């Protein structure tokens, strides 16, 4: 029973290291995940200990442990691969989206809320001119995490044009 407990303990340690340090133990460029290997070792040790505790011969305990461990390894590896494929790729560009200023936007600072489907938080923004709060805007450029905006509707002229 001692070999099963040692292997299970090593597997538990490997799972914890992989989870805490975000797959720091990754083999063959992601083909073997540290989490999958650790999970397989934990299940190998646990099933072997259970088999020995129930009075099964050593050869059957090793056989059962190996089969169950391989099944768990394959299952965990497939789940991890599926989760990696479902991760978001590159974020969509907000350029061209419309929104509303949440604070006065200056040439250096401000906040806007955008109308895009993936825009759930306010964004830091700046503009070429001062844009007051609650003004409709349009994003014209993305610079890092900030967006450069302009008024969606041009500001009315201060001096009316008279027809003569």
C-alpha atoms as a printed R data frame, in Angstrom:
    type eleno elety resid chain resno       x      y       z
1   ATOM     1    CA   UNK     A     1   0.000  0.000   0.000
2   ATOM     2    CA   UNK     A     2   2.922  2.337   0.647
3   ATOM     3    CA   UNK     A     3   3.853  2.726  -3.077
4   ATOM     4    CA   UNK     A     4   0.277  3.796  -3.859
5   ATOM     5    CA   UNK     A     5   0.300  6.386  -1.074
6   ATOM     6    CA   UNK     A     6   3.646  7.799  -2.243
7   ATOM     7    CA   UNK     A     7   2.506  8.042  -5.883
8   ATOM     8    CA   UNK     A     8  -0.797  9.606  -4.800
9   ATOM     9    CA   UNK     A     9   1.024 12.148  -2.616
10  ATOM    10    CA   UNK     A    10   3.349 13.117  -5.468
11  ATOM    11    CA   UNK     A    11   0.328 13.486  -7.738
12  ATOM    12    CA   UNK     A    12  -1.459 15.698  -5.215
13  ATOM    13    CA   UNK     A    13   1.619 17.897  -4.929
14  ATOM    14    CA   UNK     A    14   1.851 18.142  -8.722
15  ATOM    15    CA   UNK     A    15  -1.835 19.120  -9.004
16  ATOM    16    CA   UNK     A    16  -1.439 21.818  -6.358
17  ATOM    17    CA   UNK     A    17   1.703 23.242  -7.995
18  ATOM    18    CA   UNK     A    18  -0.006 23.236 -11.407
19  ATOM    19    CA   UNK     A    19  -3.098 24.989 -10.094
20  ATOM    20    CA   UNK     A    20  -1.287 27.574  -7.965
21  ATOM    21    CA   UNK     A    21   1.354 28.430 -10.548
22  ATOM    22    CA   UNK     A    22  -0.921 28.173 -13.616
23  ATOM    23    CA   UNK     A    23   0.404 25.104 -15.425
24  ATOM    24    CA   UNK     A    24   4.059 25.826 -14.712
25  ATOM    25    CA   UNK     A    25   4.623 22.094 -15.195
26  ATOM    26    CA   UNK     A    26   3.656 21.625 -18.838
27  ATOM    27    CA   UNK     A    27   5.281 18.907 -20.941
28  ATOM    28    CA   UNK     A    28   5.734 18.642 -24.722
29  ATOM    29    CA   UNK     A    29   4.287 22.088 -25.485
30  ATOM    30    CA   UNK     A    30   0.938 21.426 -23.834
31  ATOM    31    CA   UNK     A    31   0.532 17.800 -24.900
32  ATOM    32    CA   UNK     A    32   0.901 16.674 -21.279
33  ATOM    33    CA   UNK     A    33  -0.628 18.970 -18.703
34  ATOM    34    CA   UNK     A    34   0.760 18.957 -15.173
35  ATOM    35    CA   UNK     A    35  -2.799 18.977 -13.872
36  ATOM    36    CA   UNK     A    36  -3.699 15.891 -15.933
37  ATOM    37    CA   UNK     A    37  -0.557 13.993 -14.902
38  ATOM    38    CA   UNK     A    38  -1.068 14.931 -11.252
39  ATOM    39    CA   UNK     A    39  -4.740 13.929 -11.347
40  ATOM    40    CA   UNK     A    40  -3.847 10.586 -12.895
41  ATOM    41    CA   UNK     A    41  -1.228  9.952 -10.216
42  ATOM    42    CA   UNK     A    42  -3.677 10.853  -7.424
43  ATOM    43    CA   UNK     A    43  -6.319  8.497  -8.807
44  ATOM    44    CA   UNK     A    44  -3.693  5.782  -9.407
45  ATOM    45    CA   UNK     A    45  -2.607  5.982  -5.775
46  ATOM    46    CA   UNK     A    46  -6.140  6.168  -4.385
47  ATOM    47    CA   UNK     A    47  -7.526  3.288  -6.445
48  ATOM    48    CA   UNK     A    48  -4.479  1.153  -5.676
49  ATOM    49    CA   UNK     A    49  -4.812  1.819  -1.957
50  ATOM    50    CA   UNK     A    50  -8.511  0.960  -2.089
51  ATOM    51    CA   UNK     A    51  -7.822 -2.252  -4.011
52  ATOM    52    CA   UNK     A    52  -5.134 -3.374  -1.533
53  ATOM    53    CA   UNK     A    53  -7.331 -2.429   1.448
54  ATOM    54    CA   UNK     A    54 -10.091 -4.664   0.027
55  ATOM    55    CA   UNK     A    55  -7.738 -7.645  -0.099
56  ATOM    56    CA   UNK     A    56  -7.094 -7.817  -3.862
57  ATOM    57    CA   UNK     A    57  -3.736 -9.238  -4.980
58  ATOM    58    CA   UNK     A    58  -0.969 -6.769  -5.768
59  ATOM    59    CA   UNK     A    59  -0.992 -7.481  -9.519
60  ATOM    60    CA   UNK     A    60  -4.706 -6.659  -9.791
61  ATOM    61    CA   UNK     A    61  -4.287 -3.518  -7.670
62  ATOM    62    CA   UNK     A    62  -1.586 -2.267 -10.059
63  ATOM    63    CA   UNK     A    63  -3.677 -3.214 -13.094
64  ATOM    64    CA   UNK     A    64  -6.809 -1.492 -11.796
65  ATOM    65    CA   UNK     A    65  -4.815  1.563 -10.757
66  ATOM    66    CA   UNK     A    66  -3.102  1.828 -14.137
67  ATOM    67    CA   UNK     A    67  -6.348  1.541 -16.116
68  ATOM    68    CA   UNK     A    68  -8.220  4.042 -13.949
69  ATOM    69    CA   UNK     A    69  -5.221  6.412 -13.918
70  ATOM    70    CA   UNK     A    70  -4.950  6.356 -17.716
71  ATOM    71    CA   UNK     A    71  -8.680  7.004 -18.079
72  ATOM    72    CA   UNK     A    72  -8.481  9.957 -15.705
73  ATOM    73    CA   UNK     A    73  -5.404 11.322 -17.482
74  ATOM    74    CA   UNK     A    74  -7.111 11.194 -20.882
75  ATOM    75    CA   UNK     A    75 -10.315 12.695 -19.493
76  ATOM    76    CA   UNK     A    76  -8.598 15.596 -17.717
77  ATOM    77    CA   UNK     A    77  -6.364 16.275 -20.726
78  ATOM    78    CA   UNK     A    78  -9.416 16.449 -23.017
79  ATOM    79    CA   UNK     A    79 -11.216 18.812 -20.637
80  ATOM    80    CA   UNK     A    80  -8.174 21.095 -20.403
81  ATOM    81    CA   UNK     A    81  -7.747 21.127 -24.189
82  ATOM    82    CA   UNK     A    82 -11.437 21.954 -24.607
83  ATOM    83    CA   UNK     A    83 -11.210 24.796 -22.108
84  ATOM    84    CA   UNK     A    84  -8.133 26.227 -23.831
85  ATOM    85    CA   UNK     A    85  -9.939 26.201 -27.186
86  ATOM    86    CA   UNK     A    86 -12.896 28.044 -25.681
87  ATOM    87    CA   UNK     A    87 -10.754 30.879 -24.318
88  ATOM    88    CA   UNK     A    88 -11.319 34.232 -25.898
89  ATOM    89    CA   UNK     A    89  -8.868 35.079 -28.609
90  ATOM    90    CA   UNK     A    90  -7.885 38.604 -29.414
91  ATOM    91    CA   UNK     A    91 -10.340 41.147 -28.085
92  ATOM    92    CA   UNK     A    92 -12.591 42.859 -30.591
93  ATOM    93    CA   UNK     A    93 -11.631 46.377 -31.525
94  ATOM    94    CA   UNK     A    94 -13.848 49.156 -30.153
95  ATOM    95    CA   UNK     A    95 -12.984 51.471 -33.059
96  ATOM    96    CA   UNK     A    96 -16.193 52.707 -34.633
97  ATOM    97    CA   UNK     A    97 -18.375 52.012 -31.598
98  ATOM    98    CA   UNK     A    98 -20.628 54.700 -30.215
99  ATOM    99    CA   UNK     A    99 -21.131 55.509 -26.564
100 ATOM   100    CA   UNK     A   100 -21.632 58.186 -23.936
101 ATOM   101    CA   UNK     A   101 -19.123 60.104 -21.844
102 ATOM   102    CA   UNK     A   102 -19.354 59.304 -18.122
103 ATOM   103    CA   UNK     A   103 -17.094 62.186 -17.152
104 ATOM   104    CA   UNK     A   104 -15.714 65.211 -18.929
105 ATOM   105    CA   UNK     A   105 -13.238 63.913 -21.491
106 ATOM   106    CA   UNK     A   106 -10.159 66.054 -21.973
107 ATOM   107    CA   UNK     A   107  -7.014 65.689 -24.040
108 ATOM   108    CA   UNK     A   108  -5.517 63.553 -21.266
109 ATOM   109    CA   UNK     A   109  -8.322 61.864 -19.334
110 ATOM   110    CA   UNK     A   110 -11.961 60.875 -19.091
111 ATOM   111    CA   UNK     A   111 -14.293 57.876 -19.010
112 ATOM   112    CA   UNK     A   112 -16.781 56.581 -21.550
113 ATOM   113    CA   UNK     A   113 -19.327 53.771 -21.737
114 ATOM   114    CA   UNK     A   114 -19.508 52.090 -25.132
115 ATOM   115    CA   UNK     A   115 -22.515 50.433 -26.769
116 ATOM   116    CA   UNK     A   116 -20.655 47.347 -28.037
117 ATOM   117    CA   UNK     A   117 -21.799 43.810 -27.168
118 ATOM   118    CA   UNK     A   118 -18.572 43.057 -25.240
119 ATOM   119    CA   UNK     A   119 -18.361 46.444 -23.534
120 ATOM   120    CA   UNK     A   120 -19.635 46.001 -19.994
121 ATOM   121    CA   UNK     A   121 -17.306 48.397 -18.176
122 ATOM   122    CA   UNK     A   122 -16.333 51.997 -18.671
123 ATOM   123    CA   UNK     A   123 -13.140 52.716 -20.572
124 ATOM   124    CA   UNK     A   124 -10.519 55.361 -20.053
125 ATOM   125    CA   UNK     A   125 -10.675 57.857 -22.871
126 ATOM   126    CA   UNK     A   126  -9.169 61.038 -24.255
127 ATOM   127    CA   UNK     A   127 -10.091 63.395 -27.087
128 ATOM   128    CA   UNK     A   128  -8.639 66.187 -29.204
129 ATOM   129    CA   UNK     A   129 -11.133 68.592 -27.657
130 ATOM   130    CA   UNK     A   130 -12.920 68.824 -24.320
131 ATOM   131    CA   UNK     A   131 -16.159 66.813 -24.448
132 ATOM   132    CA   UNK     A   132 -18.637 67.348 -21.586
133 ATOM   133    CA   UNK     A   133 -20.277 64.569 -19.587
134 ATOM   134    CA   UNK     A   134 -23.294 62.713 -21.082
135 ATOM   135    CA   UNK     A   135 -22.292 63.572 -24.650
136 ATOM   136    CA   UNK     A   136 -22.700 61.008 -27.425
137 ATOM   137    CA   UNK     A   137 -19.273 59.954 -28.752
138 ATOM   138    CA   UNK     A   138 -17.653 57.669 -31.300
139 ATOM   139    CA   UNK     A   139 -14.356 55.786 -30.848
140 ATOM   140    CA   UNK     A   140 -11.803 56.690 -33.501
141 ATOM   141    CA   UNK     A   141  -8.668 54.981 -32.170
142 ATOM   142    CA   UNK     A   142  -7.453 52.456 -29.615
143 ATOM   143    CA   UNK     A   143  -4.198 53.265 -27.822
144 ATOM   144    CA   UNK     A   144  -3.307 50.570 -25.327
145 ATOM   145    CA   UNK     A   145  -6.209 50.310 -22.930
146 ATOM   146    CA   UNK     A   146  -7.483 53.852 -23.652
147 ATOM   147    CA   UNK     A   147  -9.672 54.985 -26.513
148 ATOM   148    CA   UNK     A   148  -9.551 58.245 -28.437
149 ATOM   149    CA   UNK     A   149 -13.033 59.583 -29.006
150 ATOM   150    CA   UNK     A   150 -14.783 62.363 -30.868
151 ATOM   151    CA   UNK     A   151 -18.278 63.764 -30.675
152 ATOM   152    CA   UNK     A   152 -20.756 61.604 -32.520
153 ATOM   153    CA   UNK     A   153 -22.614 64.722 -33.645
154 ATOM   154    CA   UNK     A   154 -20.440 67.776 -34.256
155 ATOM   155    CA   UNK     A   155 -20.871 70.565 -31.736
156 ATOM   156    CA   UNK     A   156 -23.038 73.444 -32.959
157 ATOM   157    CA   UNK     A   157 -21.123 76.555 -34.002
158 ATOM   158    CA   UNK     A   158 -20.952 79.258 -31.370
159 ATOM   159    CA   UNK     A   159 -21.753 81.988 -33.849
160 ATOM   160    CA   UNK     A   160 -24.799 81.523 -36.062
161 ATOM   161    CA   UNK     A   161 -24.297 82.208 -39.734
162 ATOM   162    CA   UNK     A   162 -26.606 84.955 -40.946
163 ATOM   163    CA   UNK     A   163 -27.907 84.996 -44.440
164 ATOM   164    CA   UNK     A   164 -27.725 88.400 -46.118
